[in-house]
Structure formats: structure tokens, C-alpha cells
């Protein structure tokens, strides 16, 4: 009986071993073979049994040549995946395996190391593209790495590079503009009138006077002097516009901007004026900026140098070139601007533009023949002379800044209080200075009480 039990146990063990072998074979069949090739490379595969026929799913990815019934030659043509099917000489399917063609990144990694030896740039392949990752020391290193990979794989590059450190640039800009204006103007209008006979004579160059239907005159605001006399019943009147004006204006702005390396910053000290835009059924309004404008793009380069793309602009409204659009008067703009790119060290200053402009305008309106007479011709002509000189200087100073840990200084509004009625109505003061709070530790327990509470000093 024991012999029968041993035989039965041995038979059961063999049966279980067969089932396990089938399970392992089935599991192995569920995972087809995978051949990974680098682009431009090839390999020779040896087969366990003779093959009668071979087929490739995507011939543009890999080329398969059957050298002998037991040898296959694989050649990688393009990045991608495909499958290869094998049949035996009785046309029975033997195997289907996958071929994966990837980029050969060895040369690219070597070039990156030679060009950027101190930058930990990581290169990976993903779905046919090249992925860059890691943290570089500057924006210039990031751009050089991306340009190199783009040359290796055009339009197949994904950059996940980050710029390490805290690189921020403060730009100190000073606009200095001096404008000198000289205006000389002389207009004369005459009126000769005889109320009895109705005879009259008017000269209206310069539009100083406007005759009304009832015999009265409308006077322009340009009239600076007038006079007249009677010769019998004849009235002679003269209206004069004589002006000599000198003007001097100085404009100074000092905007300070801070931007991270590679990020653009903009500044505007001025405003916007509306411009009507006629549409088919209505009118829309757009706005145009004017004033002192500044746009700059900093880039911190190795060695602490700063590359800047700076675009300053100074503009003002010019009503002499205004146009009327459907009843709306839109002024023109007098603009002075410049744009440049340069590289300099931290704290160095440069003058980006020293612009000088000299405008001279002279106009003469006169009656034919009468305006050309000596001396008396002054009564029959209008003369205006304008001269404007403008000088503009722009000085730029970039600095590399880092966030500090210093305590903030006192706010400007903390040292001012509202004035009482006497100071406001009698003295005309809008603010009264407030006693500053003592700095340092309290000198007595009373300093911790009162309307100041327990707030710490700035």
C-alpha cells in the first residue's frame, strides 16, 4: 500500500510540474521580445529555428534583411517603434517581437559637457524628442544648451531647465530734459468806418477782429493793445497783437525698476488719452500712452556682467498737430525714443541718448503790394517767429540685487498727522508733523502703555 502511495505522489508531482511549466511558458509568451536600437545603428539576430518568411510593421522605422534562415539583420532608420513577425517554412507563425529605435544621445551629451563643463544638464529621450532637465547657473547657459540641442534635433526639443540662484537686476534711469522756447509775434488789424456814409475798411489778417452785422466788433483773445482817433465823422481804429515770450522748462524723472534675469519690466510716468475709432454703427475708444516710458530686458551673464535691452521713450501731447474725428479733437504726440542693447559690469553707467533738437518756424501773412511797402507795410502784414530748443539726456545704471534681510525703514506717512482746525483754516497747512516714536528698548514701563499699544518699532 505504501508503494502505491509513493507512486501516486510521484505522479501528482510530475503533473504539477507540467502545469507550472505551461504557466511559465504562457507568461513568457505574454511578454514579447523587445529589441532596442540606436538611430543609425544595426544588429544581427540569431534565430533558434529556420525562418521561411518575415514581415515588418513600419518599414520607415526599421529595415529587416534575412541573411540566412537562422539570421536576421536589423537596421534602424527612424525614431519610433514597430514590430517584426516571423513564420517558419510551413508558414506557421513563430514569433512577433517589438523593435524600438531611439536617438543616440552619446555625442550630444559629450558636446554639452565640452561646451558647458560646469553645468549639470541632463539629457533624456522621450517619444522621439529630446528632453533637457536640471538647474543651470545663468540664463546664458540655459540658452546655449537649448540652442545646441535644437541643432541636434530641430523642433523636437523640450526644455525643463531652470536657472538657479537669485538673479535680479535693478535699473536706475535718469531722464533730464531742458526745453527753451522763444516766440515773437506781431499782428495788426485796422478798422476805418464812417457811420454817416457807411463807408468802411477792415483788415483781418490774424483774425484779431470780427465785424458783426450791427457795426460792433468781436475781439479775439490775442488782442494785446488797441487804439483809435476821429477825423471828422471817420473813425480809425487799430488792434494790435504784439508778443515776445521766452520759456524755459526742465523735466527730470528717475524711475527705478527691478526685474528677474530674462524677464521684461515696464515703467510709465504719464497717462493715456482717448482716441475715437469710428466703426460702422458706433464709435469705440482706444487709449494711447504718453509721458516717460521705459522698457528693459536684463540678462545676467557669467562673470557678473549684465546684458540689457533698453527702450526709453519721452512723449508729450502736441495740440498743434491735432485732428478732428467726428467732432472729437485728438492731439498728436511729440516723441523722443531710443532702443539699444549693450553689455556692461555691475554698477557701470552709460548715456543711452543725448538728443538735441532745434526747431525754427517763421511765417508772414500780408496783403499784396501793401504789405511790401516800407514802414507802412507793417500795418498790412502779420508776422510770427517761433524757436524751440530741446536737449534730452538719458543715463542708465544697472545693478545686480538680492533680497535683503534688513528691517524695513519707517513709512513716510507715519510722521504726519491731520492738522487741527486752526492749522488748516488759519495757517493753510494740510499736514502736521507727528512726534516720532522712540527707538530702542523702553526707558520706563509707561512707554509700553497709552495709545501706541505694544507695537514694536520699525
Protein Blocks (a to p, Z undefined) as FASTA:
>chain_A
ZZmmmmmmmmmmmmmmmmmmmmmmmmmmmmccdddddehiacddddfbdcfbdcdfblml
pccddfblmbccdddfbgcddddddddfkopafbdcdddddddfklmmmmmmmmmmmbcc
ddddeehiacdedjdfbfklmmmmmmmmmmmmghiaccfbdcedjddddddddddddddd
dddddddddddddfknopacddfehilaccdfkopacddfkbmbdcdddehjaccddddd
dddddddddddddddddddehiacddddddddddddddfklccdddddedjddddddddd
ehhiacdddddddddddfklgcceehiacdddddddddddddddehiacdfbdcdddddd
ddddddehjlmpghjlmmmcccdddddddddddddddddddddfbdcdddfklmpccddf
klmmmnopabdcdddddedjdfbfklmgcjkljadcZZ
